[in-house]
Structures are given as C-alpha cells and as structure tokens.
Amino acid sequence: MGMKVVILLALVACLAGCVDSPLPDGPPASKIVATWDPLQCGDPHRVAVELEDTEGAPLSGSTNCGLGSLTLDAPHFGVYRGRIYAWQLGIGERSPADVHLIVDEPIVRWNVTTPR
C-alpha cells in the first residue's frame, strides 16, 4: 500500500505544477446594464461600449442598437472609464463619447444617449 501512496503523491505534485493561472474568483461583483432609446437608432448599426478599470483591465461588449440595452459583467466595484460609440460595417465608428462610470452596487443601471 505504501508504493501506491507514493505514486499518488507524485502524480498530484506533477498535476499541481501544470496549473499556471488561478481559477476565476467567482461571479462578477456587478452587472452594468447600459440602456438607450432603440427608437432613436436610425439605420441599423451596433452600439459598442469599451471600459477599463483604474488598473487598465478592459471590459467591453457590443450589440445591435435596436435591442436598446447591453449588459456587462464587472469583476469588481470601482471607477470605470472608456467610451461608447455607434459602429457599422463598411463605415466604422461614429458618434464616440467618453464615459465615466462608478460601479458601487450589484446592478448598475446606466442610461446613455443613443449612439447614432
């Protein structure tokens, strides 16, 4: 039985050495729900939100403007800065706006001007 324990411990030590990054800490600290008036979208396009925290870690997403909202998972509370803009294939970015958002609750409702 002693040899099996030694082999098992050697196997566990080898596998533990293969893990080079920690597992995620769990669910996000907050959900950021950006909303706008979908009736103001005009021609079909996407709305993109690009944020980063004070350490520079990125947080971004995009969706069809006609949906009227976009949800992002914020890993922690704090200050996020970035931009929001309209985007269309063949045209590129339009109407960029700098944004500043304080995330201090589990759900942050963020009403923005419709990017056109």
Secondary structure as GFF3:
##gff-version 3
##sequence-region A 1 116
A	DSSP	alpha_helix	2	18	.	.	.	ID=ss1
A	DSSP	beta_strand	30	35	.	.	.	ID=ss2
A	DSSP	three_ten_helix	38	40	.	.	.	ID=ss3
A	DSSP	beta_strand	46	53	.	.	.	ID=ss4
A	DSSP	beta_strand	58	64	.	.	.	ID=ss5
A	DSSP	three_ten_helix	65	67	.	.	.	ID=ss6
A	DSSP	beta_strand	69	74	.	.	.	ID=ss7
A	DSSP	beta_strand	78	88	.	.	.	ID=ss8
A	DSSP	beta_strand	92	103	.	.	.	ID=ss9
A	DSSP	beta_strand	107	111	.	.	.	ID=ss10
###
